[in-house]
Amino acid sequence: MTLIAAAGNAKCTVIAADTRISWNGAPRDDQTVKVSHYKFFDGELIGAFTGLAYWNDFNSKRWWLGRLQEIAQPWVSTREALSFLRRDISAEFLSNPELKSLLPEQKKLSIIFGGLIDGLPFSALISNFEDYDGEFDSVRPEFILTKCDAIDTTAAWCGFFGARKHVTDADRQELYRLADTQAPTTAIKGKCHSIVLKASSDPRTRATVGPNVLTATLEGGIVSSWHSNEEEGDKIIGVDAFSSSAAGGEPMMIRDIEIVGSKIAPARSNRRGKRGKHKP
């Protein structure tokens, strides 16, 4: 399962997620971008997902991006749009015939959003198996929406989703400290990126967290994304930047982020740890 590390304050929002898709512990794809960009009349967000990517003809991300495009009318606020999405994705997962054959554990899905609403830090999580504090005892039949609303510009937040058990307490505390003190964006971005990259090297992840990490940043109305290459270690490469204003100033926008370039590490079929070889 993908690991997402995210943090935000009034100056910037950063979300890092690996680009691997796996099934039953086996890597299926190492180039799946899980980050998107959302703009509403009162707010602007970036987001990512972890969990069920697709099954048969059902593609989770394609479905909710399409649904948000339908929901995002000029009179719909950011909070309203996320509430509608929670309602609709719950109904879809209960009724879609493509998903009927899946066990509850195979239908886990979390979508994290972070950014600004009316200039204040904001984050939200739509999930059927976790919230900001941890995983539920079992997968819920309905998705839950939890939010972090700021009351002033000094607020900060951070969160870890999906393969969160592979994040150390020290890393959790350090990321929050960086966000809370409004450290330089490069420091927050680097920390989110390194947390995901570290998990990809942990043999306990059983190859479900990939070595390629896409880190997206929302700062000053500009969204930038960086794609890492395992062969170059922690170095962030492959800049693919675009700005909200470049889209013609549209008040409502749902946009996917794509990988640019070809320096992408292949999926690894075997991983070696301290206790020997691990096969997915």
C-alpha positions as CSV (number, residue, x, y, z in Angstrom):
1,M,0.0,0.0,0.0
2,T,1.2,3.5,-0.9
3,L,2.6,5.7,1.8
4,I,1.6,9.4,1.8
5,A,3.4,12.0,3.9
6,A,1.8,15.4,3.9
7,A,2.1,18.7,5.8
8,G,0.9,22.2,5.5
9,N,0.7,25.7,6.9
10,A,-0.3,29.2,5.6
11,K,2.8,29.4,3.4
12,C,2.8,26.0,1.7
13,T,1.3,22.5,1.4
14,V,3.4,19.5,0.5
15,I,2.2,15.9,-0.3
16,A,4.6,13.1,-1.1
17,A,3.5,9.7,-2.4
18,D,5.2,6.7,-4.0
19,T,4.1,5.8,-7.5
20,R,3.9,2.0,-7.1
21,I,0.7,-0.1,-7.5
22,S,0.8,-3.5,-6.0
23,W,-1.6,-6.4,-5.5
24,N,-1.3,-9.0,-2.8
25,G,2.3,-7.8,-2.2
26,A,3.4,-8.0,-5.8
27,P,4.4,-4.8,-7.7
28,R,2.1,-4.2,-10.8
29,D,3.2,-0.7,-11.9
30,D,5.9,1.9,-10.8
31,Q,4.6,4.9,-12.8
32,T,1.2,5.6,-11.3
33,V,0.8,9.2,-10.3
34,K,-1.4,9.5,-7.2
35,V,-1.4,13.3,-6.9
36,S,-3.9,15.7,-8.3
37,H,-4.7,19.5,-8.1
38,Y,-8.1,21.0,-7.2
39,K,-9.2,24.6,-7.4
40,F,-12.6,25.9,-6.1
41,F,-13.9,29.4,-5.7
42,D,-12.9,29.6,-2.1
43,G,-9.9,27.3,-1.9
44,E,-7.1,25.5,-3.7
45,L,-5.9,22.0,-2.8
46,I,-3.5,19.3,-3.8
47,G,-4.3,15.7,-3.0
48,A,-3.2,12.0,-3.2
49,F,-4.7,8.6,-2.7
50,T,-3.6,5.3,-1.2
51,G,-5.5,2.0,-1.5
52,L,-7.6,0.5,-4.3
53,A,-6.3,2.0,-7.6
54,Y,-8.4,-0.1,-10.0
55,W,-10.3,-3.3,-10.4
56,N,-11.5,-4.7,-13.7
57,D,-13.0,-1.7,-15.5
58,F,-13.3,0.5,-12.4
59,N,-10.5,3.1,-11.9
60,S,-10.8,4.8,-8.5
61,K,-8.9,8.0,-9.3
62,R,-10.6,8.5,-12.7
63,W,-14.0,8.0,-11.0
64,W,-13.6,10.6,-8.3
65,L,-11.8,13.1,-10.5
66,G,-14.8,12.9,-12.9
67,R,-17.2,13.2,-10.0
68,L,-15.5,16.2,-8.6
69,Q,-15.6,17.9,-12.0
70,E,-19.4,17.4,-12.0
71,I,-19.7,18.6,-8.4
72,A,-17.4,21.7,-8.7
73,Q,-19.9,24.3,-9.8
74,P,-19.2,28.0,-9.2
75,W,-21.5,28.1,-6.2
76,V,-20.1,24.9,-4.5
77,S,-17.5,25.6,-1.8
78,T,-14.5,23.4,-1.2
79,R,-16.0,21.9,2.0
80,E,-19.3,21.2,0.3
81,A,-17.6,19.5,-2.6
82,L,-15.7,17.2,-0.3
83,S,-18.8,16.3,1.6
84,F,-20.6,15.5,-1.6
85,L,-17.7,13.4,-2.8
86,R,-17.7,11.4,0.5
87,R,-21.4,10.7,0.0
88,D,-21.1,9.7,-3.6
89,I,-18.0,7.5,-3.3
90,S,-19.7,5.6,-0.4
91,A,-22.6,4.9,-2.7
92,E,-20.4,3.9,-5.6
93,F,-18.4,1.4,-3.5
94,L,-21.6,-0.1,-2.2
95,S,-23.3,-0.4,-5.5
96,N,-20.7,-0.8,-8.3
97,P,-21.0,-4.3,-9.7
98,E,-17.2,-4.3,-10.5
99,L,-16.4,-4.2,-6.8
100,K,-18.9,-6.8,-5.6
101,S,-16.3,-9.6,-5.8
102,L,-13.8,-7.8,-3.6
103,L,-13.3,-8.5,0.1
104,P,-13.6,-5.4,2.4
105,E,-9.9,-5.4,3.0
106,Q,-9.3,-5.2,-0.8
107,K,-11.5,-2.1,-1.0
108,K,-9.5,0.1,1.3
109,L,-9.1,3.6,-0.1
110,S,-8.0,7.0,1.3
111,I,-7.9,10.3,-0.4
112,I,-6.0,13.1,1.3
113,F,-6.5,16.8,0.5
114,G,-4.4,19.8,1.6
115,G,-4.2,23.5,0.8
116,L,-5.8,26.7,1.7
117,I,-9.5,27.8,2.1
118,D,-9.9,31.6,2.3
119,G,-6.2,31.9,3.0
120,L,-6.2,29.5,6.0
121,P,-4.5,26.1,6.2
122,F,-6.9,23.2,5.5
123,S,-6.7,19.4,5.1
124,A,-9.2,16.7,4.8
125,L,-9.3,12.9,4.5
126,I,-11.9,10.8,2.9
127,S,-11.4,7.1,3.8
128,N,-13.1,3.9,4.6
129,F,-10.3,2.5,6.8
130,E,-8.4,5.3,8.6
131,D,-8.4,8.8,10.0
132,Y,-5.7,11.1,11.1
133,D,-5.1,9.1,14.3
134,G,-4.8,5.7,12.8
135,E,-6.6,2.7,11.1
136,F,-10.1,1.6,12.1
137,D,-10.7,-1.8,13.6
138,S,-12.2,-2.8,10.3
139,V,-13.0,-1.4,6.8
140,R,-16.2,0.7,7.0
141,P,-19.0,0.2,4.5
142,E,-19.3,4.0,4.3
143,F,-16.4,6.5,3.8
144,I,-15.7,9.0,6.6
145,L,-14.7,12.6,6.1
146,T,-12.4,14.1,8.7
147,K,-11.0,17.7,8.4
148,C,-8.4,19.9,10.0
149,D,-9.7,23.5,9.9
150,A,-7.5,26.3,10.9
151,I,-8.7,29.4,12.8
152,D,-5.8,31.6,11.9
153,T,-2.7,31.7,9.8
154,T,-0.4,30.3,12.5
155,A,-2.0,26.8,12.3
156,A,-0.1,23.8,10.8
157,W,-0.9,20.2,10.2
158,C,0.8,17.0,9.1
159,G,-0.4,13.4,8.5
160,F,0.7,10.0,7.3
161,F,-1.7,7.7,5.4
162,G,-1.7,4.2,3.9
163,A,1.5,2.4,5.0
164,R,1.8,4.7,8.0
165,K,3.1,2.1,10.4
166,H,6.5,2.4,8.7
167,V,7.0,6.0,9.8
168,T,9.0,6.5,13.0
169,D,7.9,8.8,15.8
170,A,11.0,10.9,15.3
171,D,10.1,11.5,11.7
172,R,6.5,12.4,12.6
173,Q,7.6,14.9,15.2
174,E,10.2,16.4,12.9
175,L,7.8,16.9,10.0
176,Y,5.2,18.6,12.3
177,R,8.0,20.8,13.8
178,L,9.0,22.0,10.3
179,A,5.3,22.8,9.4
180,D,4.6,24.4,12.7
181,T,7.6,26.7,12.6
182,Q,6.9,27.6,8.9
183,A,10.3,26.3,7.9
184,P,11.4,26.8,4.3
185,T,9.3,24.9,1.8
186,T,12.3,23.0,0.6
187,A,12.9,21.6,4.1
188,I,9.3,20.4,4.4
189,K,9.3,19.0,0.9
190,G,12.6,17.2,1.5
191,K,11.3,15.7,4.8
192,C,8.1,14.4,3.2
193,H,10.1,13.0,0.3
194,S,12.7,11.3,2.5
195,I,10.1,9.7,4.8
196,V,8.4,7.9,1.8
197,L,11.8,7.0,0.3
198,K,12.9,5.5,3.6
199,A,9.8,3.4,3.8
200,S,10.5,2.0,0.3
201,S,13.8,0.7,1.5
202,D,12.3,-1.1,4.5
203,P,12.0,-4.8,3.9
204,R,8.8,-4.9,6.0
205,T,6.9,-3.0,3.3
206,R,7.2,-6.2,1.2
207,A,7.6,-4.2,-2.0
208,T,4.3,-2.3,-1.6
209,V,5.9,1.1,-1.2
210,G,7.9,1.9,-4.4
211,P,11.2,3.6,-4.8
212,N,9.8,6.3,-7.1
213,V,8.3,9.3,-5.1
214,L,6.3,12.1,-6.5
215,T,6.3,15.2,-4.2
216,A,3.8,18.0,-5.0
217,T,3.9,21.5,-3.5
218,L,1.3,24.2,-3.4
219,E,2.8,27.6,-2.7
220,G,1.7,31.0,-3.6
221,G,-0.9,29.7,-6.0
222,I,1.6,27.7,-7.9
223,V,1.7,23.9,-7.9
224,S,5.0,22.1,-8.6
225,S,5.8,18.4,-8.7
226,W,9.0,16.5,-8.6
227,H,9.7,12.9,-9.5
228,S,12.5,11.1,-7.8
229,N,14.8,8.4,-9.4
230,E,15.9,5.6,-7.2
231,E,19.3,5.4,-9.0
232,E,20.1,9.0,-7.9
233,G,19.2,8.4,-4.2
234,D,17.5,11.4,-2.5
235,K,18.1,13.8,-5.4
236,I,14.8,15.3,-6.6
237,I,14.7,15.4,-10.4
238,G,12.3,15.7,-13.3
239,V,10.6,19.1,-12.5
240,D,7.1,19.4,-14.0
241,A,5.8,22.7,-12.8
242,F,2.6,24.5,-13.7
243,S,0.6,27.4,-12.2
244,S,-3.1,27.8,-11.5
245,S,-3.1,31.0,-13.5
246,A,-1.8,29.2,-16.6
247,A,-5.2,27.4,-16.9
248,G,-6.8,30.7,-18.0
249,G,-7.9,31.8,-14.6
250,E,-10.7,29.3,-14.4
251,P,-12.4,29.6,-11.0
252,M,-13.0,25.8,-10.8
253,M,-10.4,23.3,-11.9
254,I,-9.7,19.6,-11.4
255,R,-6.3,18.7,-12.9
256,D,-4.2,15.6,-13.0
257,I,-0.4,15.8,-12.6
258,E,1.6,13.7,-15.0
259,I,5.2,12.4,-14.9
260,V,7.5,14.1,-17.4
261,G,10.7,12.3,-18.4
262,S,11.9,8.7,-18.6
263,K,14.3,8.3,-15.6
264,I,12.1,6.0,-13.8
265,A,13.3,3.0,-11.8
266,P,11.8,-0.4,-12.8
267,A,9.7,-2.4,-10.4
268,R,11.8,-4.7,-8.3
269,S,10.7,-8.4,-8.0
270,N,13.0,-9.2,-5.1
271,R,14.1,-7.2,-2.1
272,R,17.0,-8.0,0.2
273,G,17.0,-7.1,3.9
274,K,19.0,-8.0,6.9
275,R,17.2,-11.3,7.2
276,G,17.7,-12.4,3.6
277,K,15.7,-12.3,0.5
278,H,12.1,-11.2,0.5
279,K,9.7,-12.0,-2.3
280,P,6.5,-10.1,-2.8
